[in-house]
Amino acid sequence: MAKKTKPLSDLEIKRIKYIDKEFKLYDGNNLYVVIHKNGSKYFRLDYKFNDKRRTLGIGVYPSISIKIKGCQSPPF
């Protein structure tokens, strides 16, 4: 069973500072934000195609905002 996560807010993403390694903040339904060592933030979506896990890069924060992402991905 998938773990429930609370949706990220724009303010939470803005306040996140980088640490010594790359990490992910999950929004739920396979959508997450990757925070790199240099402080850049990328939206990514995991999905399955032909029974293989794939990752779709959606865009860079703040060009793509959490407010715009309104569509929810289907749970897998």
Protein Blocks (a to p, Z undefined) as FASTA:
>chain_A
ZZddddddfklmmmpccdfbdcdddebjhiacdddfkopacddddddeehiacdddfbdc
fkbcfklmmpacddZZ
